[in-house]
Amino acid sequence: MPKKMKPPARADQSYSPLISAPERHSNDRRDVEAVCMENLFSLLNYFCFFVIGLSMMWTWSMILQAVPFFHRRFRENPWILQYFQAFYLVFFAFTMLSITLVLGSQKSRPSYTSYLGSALIAYVVVATLLMLSTLTNLNMGANIYFVFTLAMVVITAVANGLSQNAAFAFAAGFGRTEYAPAIMTGEALAGLLPSSIEIASALAFPSAYFELDENNTGQTDYLTLNYFLSAVVVGLASLCAFKFLVGRAPTHFQPKTTKRTSNRTRMASKLKWPALANFMCLCISSVSPVFISKIVSVVPVERASIIFRPEAFIPLAIVLWNIGDLLGSVMAVHSLFLIRYPRLLFVLSLSRLVFIPLYLMCNIDGRGSVAGDWFYLIIVQFLFGLTHGWLSGASMMGVPVWINEEDREEAGAFMGMTLVAGLVAGSMLGLAAAQA
């Protein structure tokens, strides 16, 4: 009588997704919701993660918003005046990438709560120092001030690298799909509000906005001081939100120095499609500033109303992108079907490459547009931002479903790494394209 053969053992049985073969099951929606119901949703928790996300980009947004102030401070040195923005962007991107690589190479499981708390404190410190630097009695030479601001950019980038990694790890451990999109919604709002304020200033005070005498520096200094004061307030609010969340966090958020329960290769294997989707989404989106800075209204400047002048038209385009991004982040919370089809998530993210030829059809450097301003503002800018917020948020929110509870924290950090990697890769491509 022949012996009954044993079925071959499955590899890696100890690390299987909570929902196996998602594309083949018909009652995935109930399974996804069952995983989410293990931990009850809290609107207060959602708001706290939103505030943390707001803080994570607010200080950097205020540094970018203060460029006119920096222009005035660097007037005495033409070389610094020409290159300081490029230095800020390059140092910010490479510092973030370096921090991400260092975090990813650690052999023991880090304390993500400590990293996040340190990053939020750093935002407050940087914003306070920059606010004090706007005071006229602290005026210093262009060379010294350039070194000082560059140091503030580097510290902000370190804090951003830590917080992007730790915040999503922190959110993933709560076991709810909604909290990662809450962070991204806060980041989207941090990009939306500054440009909205700029447009409101242009519409409310056109003469002061467009014809300000460079010798009259009081208004510029006052506005910049308020920018950094707002960053201090947002940073302090995020520290309060963080302290509240730590008190409500699951017990496994206590600081750990134990060996990691899964290596990066296995994590990348389990999260391959959402990680690639997140990377591609950020990489493609980060190229857009190159086009935004060059596309102007088809209406000639001499006949254009205030909103179609370049000084207001470019911020308007940024506002519409960020409105789309904000709405997309909210849409992601209600897109559970994408969790069940991670390959579709990647395909949709890759398909956003179609927006690049659409940008080329717009009025770049005044060369003309095939369809006018509203094609650029609505079809291109708004939809590009909408798909970014939707797909990036969806790729981040599935960690509690795709990964076992003990590995969610590390998986959230890994997805944060893909976000930073995509942002840096896209920024470098954008800088290269700008020089072409």
C-alpha positions as CSV (number, residue, x, y, z in Angstrom):
1,M,0.0,0.0,0.0
2,P,1.6,3.3,-1.0
3,K,2.4,5.7,1.7
4,K,0.3,8.9,1.9
5,M,2.5,11.8,1.0
6,K,2.5,14.8,3.3
7,P,1.6,18.1,1.7
8,P,4.6,20.4,1.3
9,A,5.1,22.9,4.1
10,R,4.3,26.5,3.3
11,A,7.1,28.9,3.6
12,D,7.0,31.7,6.1
13,Q,3.8,30.5,7.9
14,S,4.6,32.6,10.9
15,Y,4.2,35.8,8.9
16,S,0.9,35.7,7.0
17,P,-1.4,38.6,6.2
18,L,-4.6,39.0,8.2
19,I,-6.5,38.9,5.0
20,S,-5.1,36.2,2.7
21,A,-5.3,36.5,-1.1
22,P,-7.5,39.6,-1.1
23,E,-8.3,39.5,-4.8
24,R,-9.9,36.1,-4.5
25,H,-12.3,36.5,-1.7
26,S,-15.9,37.8,-2.0
27,N,-16.5,38.9,1.6
28,D,-13.4,41.0,1.9
29,R,-15.4,44.0,3.1
30,R,-16.5,42.2,6.2
31,D,-13.0,41.0,6.9
32,V,-11.5,44.5,6.5
33,E,-14.2,45.9,8.8
34,A,-13.7,43.1,11.3
35,V,-10.0,44.0,11.6
36,C,-10.8,47.6,12.1
37,M,-13.5,46.9,14.7
38,E,-10.8,45.3,16.9
39,N,-10.1,48.9,18.0
40,L,-12.9,51.4,18.2
41,F,-12.6,54.6,16.2
42,S,-12.2,57.8,18.2
43,L,-12.9,61.2,16.6
44,L,-10.7,62.8,19.2
45,N,-7.8,60.6,18.3
46,Y,-8.4,61.4,14.6
47,F,-8.2,65.1,15.4
48,C,-5.0,64.7,17.4
49,F,-3.3,62.8,14.5
50,F,-4.6,65.6,12.2
51,V,-2.9,68.3,14.4
52,I,0.4,66.2,14.5
53,G,0.3,66.0,10.7
54,L,-0.4,69.8,10.5
55,S,2.7,70.4,12.6
56,M,4.9,68.1,10.5
57,M,4.7,70.4,7.5
58,W,3.8,73.7,9.0
59,T,7.3,74.9,9.9
60,W,8.7,74.0,6.5
61,S,5.7,75.7,4.8
62,M,6.4,78.9,6.8
63,I,10.1,78.8,5.8
64,L,9.0,78.7,2.1
65,Q,6.4,81.4,2.8
66,A,9.2,83.6,4.2
67,V,11.1,83.7,0.9
68,P,10.4,87.4,0.3
69,F,11.8,88.2,3.7
70,F,14.9,86.1,3.0
71,H,15.3,88.0,-0.3
72,R,15.5,91.2,1.5
73,R,18.0,89.9,4.1
74,F,20.3,88.5,1.4
75,R,20.3,91.5,-0.9
76,E,23.8,92.5,0.1
77,N,25.2,89.2,-1.2
78,P,24.2,88.5,-4.9
79,W,25.5,84.9,-4.8
80,I,23.4,83.9,-1.7
81,L,20.4,85.8,-3.2
82,Q,20.6,83.7,-6.3
83,Y,21.2,80.2,-4.8
84,F,19.7,80.2,-1.3
85,Q,16.4,78.6,-2.3
86,A,18.2,75.8,-4.1
87,F,20.4,75.2,-1.1
88,Y,17.4,75.0,1.2
89,L,15.7,72.4,-1.1
90,V,18.8,70.3,-1.6
91,F,19.8,70.3,2.1
92,F,16.2,69.6,3.2
93,A,15.8,66.6,0.8
94,F,19.2,65.0,1.4
95,T,18.9,65.4,5.2
96,M,15.5,63.8,5.2
97,L,16.9,60.9,3.1
98,S,19.9,60.4,5.3
99,I,17.7,60.3,8.4
100,T,15.4,57.8,6.8
101,L,18.3,55.5,5.8
102,V,19.8,55.7,9.3
103,L,16.4,54.7,10.8
104,G,16.0,51.9,8.4
105,S,19.4,50.4,9.1
106,Q,18.9,50.1,12.9
107,K,19.2,46.6,14.2
108,S,16.9,47.0,17.2
109,R,13.3,48.2,17.3
110,P,13.4,51.9,18.1
111,S,11.1,53.9,20.3
112,Y,8.9,55.6,17.8
113,T,7.1,57.6,20.5
114,S,10.5,59.1,21.6
115,Y,11.3,60.0,18.0
116,L,8.0,61.7,17.4
117,G,8.1,63.6,20.6
118,S,11.7,64.9,19.8
119,A,10.7,65.9,16.3
120,L,7.7,67.9,17.6
121,I,9.9,69.7,20.1
122,A,12.4,70.5,17.3
123,Y,9.6,72.1,15.3
124,V,8.8,74.5,18.2
125,V,12.5,75.3,18.8
126,V,13.2,76.1,15.1
127,A,10.0,78.2,14.7
128,T,10.9,80.2,17.9
129,L,14.5,80.9,16.7
130,L,13.3,82.0,13.3
131,M,10.7,84.2,14.8
132,L,13.3,85.9,17.0
133,S,15.5,86.3,13.9
134,T,12.9,88.6,12.3
135,L,13.4,91.2,15.0
136,T,15.2,94.3,13.6
137,N,17.5,94.6,16.6
138,L,18.8,91.1,15.9
139,N,19.7,91.9,12.3
140,M,22.9,90.2,11.2
141,G,25.0,90.0,8.0
142,A,23.9,88.0,5.0
143,N,26.6,85.4,5.4
144,I,25.9,84.7,9.0
145,Y,22.1,84.8,8.5
146,F,22.4,82.3,5.6
147,V,24.3,79.8,7.7
148,F,21.8,80.3,10.5
149,T,18.8,79.7,8.2
150,L,20.5,76.7,6.5
151,A,21.0,75.2,10.0
152,M,17.3,75.7,10.7
153,V,16.4,74.0,7.5
154,V,18.6,71.0,8.3
155,I,17.1,70.7,11.8
156,T,13.6,70.9,10.3
157,A,14.6,68.2,7.8
158,V,15.9,66.0,10.6
159,A,12.6,66.5,12.5
160,N,10.6,65.8,9.4
161,G,12.5,62.6,8.7
162,L,11.9,61.4,12.3
163,S,8.3,62.4,12.3
164,Q,7.4,61.0,8.9
165,N,8.8,57.7,10.1
166,A,7.5,57.7,13.6
167,A,4.1,59.3,13.2
168,F,2.9,56.6,10.8
169,A,4.3,53.9,13.0
170,F,2.5,55.5,15.9
171,A,-0.8,55.7,14.0
172,A,-0.5,52.1,12.7
173,G,-0.3,50.7,16.2
174,F,-3.7,52.0,17.0
175,G,-5.2,49.5,14.7
176,R,-7.5,51.8,12.7
177,T,-7.2,52.6,9.0
178,E,-8.4,56.2,9.5
179,Y,-5.5,57.6,11.5
180,A,-2.8,57.6,8.8
181,P,-5.0,59.6,6.4
182,A,-5.6,62.0,9.3
183,I,-1.9,62.7,9.4
184,M,-1.8,63.3,5.7
185,T,-4.9,65.5,5.8
186,G,-3.0,67.7,8.3
187,E,0.0,67.8,6.1
188,A,-2.2,68.8,3.1
189,L,-3.8,71.6,5.1
190,A,-0.3,72.9,6.0
191,G,0.3,73.3,2.3
192,L,-3.1,74.8,1.6
193,L,-3.4,77.6,4.2
194,P,-0.2,79.6,3.4
195,S,-1.0,79.9,-0.3
196,S,-4.6,80.8,0.6
197,I,-3.4,83.6,2.9
198,E,-1.2,84.9,0.1
199,I,-4.1,85.1,-2.4
200,A,-6.3,86.7,0.2
201,S,-3.6,89.3,0.8
202,A,-3.3,90.0,-2.9
203,L,-7.1,90.5,-3.3
204,A,-7.6,92.5,-0.2
205,F,-4.5,94.8,-0.4
206,P,-3.4,94.8,-4.1
207,S,-1.4,98.0,-3.9
208,A,0.5,96.9,-0.8
209,Y,1.0,93.4,-2.2
210,F,2.2,94.2,-5.7
211,E,3.8,97.6,-5.2
212,L,5.5,97.4,-1.8
213,D,8.6,99.6,-1.6
214,E,11.6,97.5,-0.8
215,N,12.9,100.1,1.6
216,N,9.7,99.8,3.6
217,T,10.6,96.5,5.3
218,G,8.3,96.8,8.4
219,Q,5.3,95.1,6.8
220,T,7.5,92.2,5.5
221,D,9.1,91.7,8.9
222,Y,5.8,91.8,10.6
223,L,4.2,89.2,8.3
224,T,7.2,86.9,8.6
225,L,7.2,87.1,12.4
226,N,3.5,86.1,12.3
227,Y,4.3,83.2,10.0
228,F,6.8,81.7,12.5
229,L,4.6,82.6,15.5
230,S,1.9,80.5,13.9
231,A,4.4,77.7,13.6
232,V,5.2,78.0,17.3
233,V,1.4,77.8,18.2
234,V,0.8,74.8,15.9
235,G,3.9,73.1,17.3
236,L,2.7,73.5,20.9
237,A,-0.7,72.2,19.9
238,S,0.8,69.2,18.4
239,L,2.8,68.5,21.6
240,C,-0.5,68.6,23.5
241,A,-2.1,66.3,21.0
242,F,0.8,63.9,21.2
243,K,0.8,63.8,25.0
244,F,-2.9,63.0,24.9
245,L,-2.4,60.1,22.4
246,V,0.5,58.6,24.3
247,G,-1.9,58.3,27.3
248,R,-4.4,56.4,25.1
249,A,-1.9,54.3,23.1
250,P,-1.9,50.5,23.2
251,T,0.5,49.0,25.7
252,H,3.0,47.8,23.0
253,F,3.9,51.5,22.5
254,Q,6.1,51.5,25.5
255,P,9.8,52.1,24.6
256,K,11.5,49.0,23.3
257,T,15.0,48.0,22.5
258,T,14.4,44.4,21.6
259,K,15.4,42.8,18.3
260,R,13.0,43.5,15.5
261,T,10.5,40.7,14.9
262,S,10.7,41.0,11.1
263,N,13.4,42.2,8.7
264,R,13.1,44.9,6.1
265,T,13.2,42.3,3.2
266,R,10.2,40.4,4.6
267,M,8.4,43.7,5.3
268,A,9.0,44.9,1.8
269,S,7.7,41.6,0.4
270,K,4.4,41.9,2.4
271,L,3.9,45.5,1.6
272,K,5.4,45.5,-1.9
273,W,2.4,46.9,-3.8
274,P,1.3,49.6,-1.4
275,A,4.9,50.6,-0.8
276,L,5.5,51.0,-4.5
277,A,2.2,52.8,-4.9
278,N,3.2,55.3,-2.2
279,F,6.7,55.8,-3.6
280,M,5.4,56.4,-7.1
281,C,2.6,58.7,-5.9
282,L,5.0,61.0,-4.0
283,C,7.7,60.8,-6.7
284,I,5.4,61.9,-9.5
285,S,3.7,64.6,-7.4
286,S,7.1,66.1,-6.3
287,V,7.8,67.0,-9.9
288,S,4.8,69.4,-10.1
289,P,6.5,72.5,-8.5
290,V,8.7,72.7,-11.6
291,F,5.7,73.2,-13.8
292,I,3.7,75.3,-11.3
293,S,6.5,78.0,-11.1
294,K,6.6,78.3,-14.9
295,I,2.9,78.2,-15.9
296,V,1.2,81.6,-16.1
297,S,-2.2,82.8,-17.2
298,V,-3.0,83.1,-20.9
299,V,-4.3,86.6,-20.2
300,P,-1.6,89.2,-20.9
301,V,-0.3,90.9,-17.8
302,E,-1.3,94.3,-18.9
303,R,-4.9,93.2,-19.3
304,A,-5.1,90.7,-16.5
305,S,-7.2,91.2,-13.3
306,I,-5.4,90.7,-10.0
307,I,-6.1,87.0,-9.7
308,F,-4.6,86.3,-13.1
309,R,-1.3,88.2,-12.5
310,P,1.6,85.8,-11.9
311,E,2.0,86.9,-8.3
312,A,-1.5,85.6,-7.5
313,F,-2.0,83.0,-10.3
314,I,0.8,80.8,-9.2
315,P,-0.4,80.7,-5.5
316,L,-4.0,80.0,-6.9
317,A,-2.7,77.0,-8.7
318,I,-1.0,75.8,-5.5
319,V,-4.2,76.3,-3.6
320,L,-6.2,74.2,-6.0
321,W,-3.6,71.4,-5.9
322,N,-3.8,71.4,-2.1
323,I,-7.6,71.6,-2.0
324,G,-7.6,68.5,-4.2
325,D,-5.0,66.9,-1.9
326,L,-7.0,67.6,1.2
327,L,-10.2,66.2,-0.4
328,G,-8.3,63.2,-1.6
329,S,-7.1,62.5,1.9
330,V,-10.6,62.5,3.1
331,M,-11.8,60.3,0.3
332,A,-9.1,57.7,1.2
333,V,-10.8,57.0,4.5
334,H,-13.9,55.8,2.6
335,S,-11.9,53.8,0.0
336,L,-11.6,50.5,1.8
337,F,-11.9,48.6,-1.5
338,L,-8.4,49.8,-2.4
339,I,-7.1,47.9,0.7
340,R,-8.3,44.7,-0.9
341,Y,-6.7,45.4,-4.3
342,P,-3.1,46.6,-3.6
343,R,-2.0,45.9,-7.2
344,L,-4.7,48.2,-8.4
345,L,-3.4,50.8,-6.0
346,F,0.0,50.7,-7.7
347,V,-1.4,50.7,-11.2
348,L,-3.5,53.8,-10.4
349,S,-0.5,55.6,-8.8
350,L,1.6,54.8,-11.9
351,S,-1.1,56.0,-14.2
352,R,-0.7,59.5,-12.7
353,L,2.2,59.9,-15.1
354,V,-0.4,61.0,-17.6
355,F,-0.5,64.4,-15.9
356,I,3.0,65.3,-17.1
357,P,2.0,65.6,-20.8
358,L,-1.1,67.5,-19.6
359,Y,1.2,70.0,-17.9
360,L,3.2,70.4,-21.1
361,M,-0.1,71.4,-22.8
362,C,-0.4,74.4,-20.5
363,N,1.0,77.9,-20.8
364,I,4.6,77.2,-19.8
365,D,6.7,80.4,-19.9
366,G,4.0,82.1,-21.9
367,R,4.3,79.7,-24.9
368,G,0.5,79.2,-25.1
369,S,-2.1,76.7,-23.9
370,V,-4.3,74.3,-25.8
371,A,-7.3,74.8,-23.6
372,G,-6.9,77.9,-21.4
373,D,-6.5,78.7,-17.7
374,W,-9.4,76.6,-16.4
375,F,-8.0,73.5,-18.1
376,Y,-4.8,74.0,-16.2
377,L,-6.4,75.0,-12.9
378,I,-9.2,72.4,-12.7
379,I,-8.4,69.4,-15.0
380,V,-4.6,69.4,-14.2
381,Q,-3.9,71.0,-10.9
382,F,-7.0,70.1,-8.9
383,L,-7.3,66.5,-10.2
384,F,-3.5,66.0,-9.8
385,G,-3.8,67.0,-6.1
386,L,-7.0,65.0,-5.7
387,T,-5.4,61.7,-7.0
388,H,-2.3,62.3,-4.9
389,G,-4.2,62.7,-1.6
390,W,-6.5,59.8,-2.4
391,L,-4.0,57.2,-3.5
392,S,-1.2,58.1,-1.1
393,G,-3.7,58.1,1.8
394,A,-5.1,54.8,0.7
395,S,-1.6,53.2,0.5
396,M,-0.8,54.3,4.0
397,M,-4.1,53.3,5.7
398,G,-4.0,49.6,5.0
399,V,-1.2,48.6,7.4
400,P,-3.6,47.5,10.2
401,V,-5.2,45.1,7.8
402,W,-2.2,43.9,5.9
403,I,0.1,43.3,8.9
404,N,-0.2,41.4,12.1
405,E,-0.6,43.5,15.3
406,E,2.9,43.0,16.7
407,D,4.4,44.3,13.4
408,R,2.1,47.2,12.7
409,E,4.4,49.8,14.3
410,E,7.4,48.8,12.2
411,A,5.2,48.4,9.1
412,G,3.9,52.0,9.6
413,A,7.5,53.2,9.9
414,F,8.4,51.3,6.7
415,M,5.6,53.0,4.8
416,G,6.8,56.3,6.1
417,M,10.2,55.5,4.6
418,T,8.6,54.9,1.2
419,L,6.9,58.3,1.5
420,V,10.1,60.1,2.2
421,A,12.0,58.2,-0.5
422,G,9.4,59.1,-3.0
423,L,9.4,62.8,-1.9
424,V,13.2,63.0,-2.2
425,A,13.4,61.2,-5.5
426,G,10.7,63.4,-7.0
427,S,12.4,66.5,-5.6
428,M,15.7,65.6,-7.2
429,L,14.0,64.9,-10.5
430,G,12.3,68.2,-10.2
431,L,15.5,70.1,-9.6
432,A,17.2,68.3,-12.5
433,A,14.2,69.2,-14.8
434,A,14.4,72.8,-13.6
435,Q,18.0,73.0,-14.7
436,A,17.3,71.4,-18.1
